[in-house]
Amino acid sequence: MATNPAPGSGSSKRSVVGQGGPRQARAVRTRAAVLDAAAELFADRGFPSVTIQDIAELAGATKGAVYFHFPNKEAMAVELVEAFHHTATRNASAVMDPRLPPLDAVRALVRGTAQRLRDDAAARAAVRLQAEQAVIETELPTPFVDYAAFVTLLLTRAADAGELPPGREPATLARVLVASFFGVQHVSWVLHDRMDVVERVDELLDLLLPT
């Protein structure tokens, strides 16, 4: 005679996974689509002019689905900026290999960031959101500080290896380089929608870093 599976048995677990797995996967896809849509709209139009309805339509979701994952636009903005900083930190860590010459590492880090701003809507959105902090009613992560710290560390290694000209102070050079980089990418955005940002950043690196 057939018996019902005991609570917690393998049969019961398969039933739960079978029912919950696809729903969970759909939820993950919907959340990612919403965040991607928000990034594209924030990057192109700016935070103030984008509505939840705009994001829902671009994501192919309902407003209810958007609100299920994010309570408001501000929450999306925070997540996009945090993701930008997290990726920047991961990329910086990747070029910290002591076998890589430090000036080459600086070039790789800065040039890689320029490529992200050219190719990745989420990165473009994060940078624009930081510039629009005054009209976003929540605190965003502080920009530039960690990035400048990584560049300073690499330039300090370069100075220790005798790769910087005498009198070129690493922290000062790092501040100038980071400020100039974000200025260059902004001008490239305004004039050419960042299509030439990598080339303009290469020019900056050639001017500021010894070859």
PEQUIDA-V487510 format. One record per pair of residues at least 4 apart in sequence whose ideal C-beta (glycine too) atoms are under 7 Angstrom apart, sorted by the first residue. I is the first residue (numbers start at 1). J is the second residue. If there is no record, write none. Layout:
BEGIN
i | j
I | J
I | J
END
This chain:
BEGIN
i | j
5 | 9
5 | 11
5 | 12
7 | 12
8 | 12
10 | 14
11 | 15
12 | 16
13 | 17
14 | 18
15 | 19
16 | 20
17 | 21
20 | 24
21 | 25
22 | 26
23 | 27
24 | 28
25 | 29
26 | 30
27 | 31
28 | 32
29 | 33
30 | 34
30 | 61
30 | 65
30 | 69
31 | 35
31 | 69
32 | 36
33 | 37
33 | 59
33 | 60
33 | 61
34 | 38
34 | 55
34 | 59
34 | 61
34 | 66
34 | 69
34 | 70
35 | 39
35 | 76
35 | 79
36 | 40
37 | 41
37 | 55
37 | 58
37 | 59
38 | 42
38 | 55
38 | 76
38 | 80
39 | 43
39 | 80
39 | 121
39 | 122
39 | 125
40 | 44
40 | 58
40 | 121
41 | 45
41 | 50
41 | 54
41 | 55
41 | 58
42 | 46
42 | 47
42 | 50
42 | 77
42 | 125
42 | 128
42 | 129
43 | 121
43 | 124
43 | 125
43 | 128
45 | 49
45 | 50
46 | 128
46 | 132
47 | 73
47 | 77
47 | 129
47 | 132
47 | 135
47 | 136
48 | 135
50 | 54
50 | 55
50 | 73
52 | 56
52 | 63
52 | 66
52 | 73
53 | 57
53 | 63
54 | 58
55 | 59
55 | 66
56 | 61
56 | 62
56 | 63
56 | 66
61 | 65
61 | 66
63 | 67
64 | 68
66 | 70
67 | 71
70 | 75
70 | 76
71 | 75
73 | 77
74 | 78
74 | 136
74 | 137
74 | 138
75 | 79
76 | 80
77 | 81
77 | 129
77 | 136
77 | 140
78 | 82
78 | 138
78 | 140
79 | 83
80 | 84
80 | 122
80 | 125
80 | 126
80 | 129
81 | 85
81 | 126
81 | 129
81 | 130
81 | 140
81 | 141
82 | 86
82 | 141
83 | 87
83 | 122
84 | 88
84 | 122
84 | 123
84 | 126
85 | 89
85 | 141
85 | 146
86 | 90
87 | 91
88 | 92
88 | 113
88 | 147
89 | 93
89 | 146
90 | 94
91 | 109
91 | 112
92 | 96
92 | 109
92 | 150
95 | 100
95 | 105
95 | 108
95 | 109
96 | 105
100 | 104
100 | 105
101 | 105
102 | 106
102 | 154
102 | 155
102 | 157
102 | 158
102 | 161
102 | 163
103 | 107
103 | 158
103 | 163
103 | 209
104 | 108
105 | 109
105 | 154
106 | 110
106 | 151
106 | 154
106 | 155
106 | 209
107 | 111
107 | 205
107 | 209
108 | 112
109 | 113
109 | 150
109 | 151
110 | 114
110 | 181
110 | 201
110 | 205
111 | 115
111 | 198
111 | 201
111 | 202
112 | 116
113 | 117
114 | 118
114 | 185
114 | 197
114 | 198
114 | 201
115 | 119
115 | 198
116 | 120
116 | 123
117 | 123
117 | 124
117 | 127
117 | 185
117 | 194
117 | 197
118 | 194
118 | 197
118 | 198
120 | 124
121 | 125
122 | 126
123 | 127
124 | 128
125 | 129
126 | 130
127 | 131
128 | 132
129 | 136
129 | 140
130 | 140
130 | 143
132 | 136
133 | 140
136 | 140
144 | 148
144 | 178
145 | 149
146 | 150
147 | 151
147 | 178
148 | 152
148 | 174
148 | 175
148 | 178
149 | 153
150 | 154
151 | 155
151 | 174
151 | 177
151 | 178
152 | 156
152 | 170
152 | 171
152 | 174
153 | 157
154 | 158
155 | 159
155 | 164
155 | 170
155 | 173
155 | 174
156 | 160
156 | 170
157 | 161
158 | 163
158 | 164
159 | 164
159 | 170
163 | 210
164 | 168
164 | 210
165 | 210
168 | 173
169 | 173
170 | 174
171 | 175
172 | 176
173 | 177
173 | 208
174 | 178
175 | 179
176 | 180
176 | 208
177 | 181
177 | 208
178 | 182
179 | 183
180 | 184
180 | 204
180 | 208
181 | 185
181 | 201
181 | 204
182 | 186
183 | 187
184 | 188
184 | 200
184 | 201
184 | 204
185 | 189
185 | 194
185 | 197
186 | 190
187 | 191
188 | 192
188 | 194
188 | 196
188 | 197
188 | 200
189 | 193
189 | 194
192 | 196
196 | 200
197 | 201
198 | 202
199 | 203
200 | 204
201 | 205
202 | 206
203 | 207
204 | 208
205 | 209
END
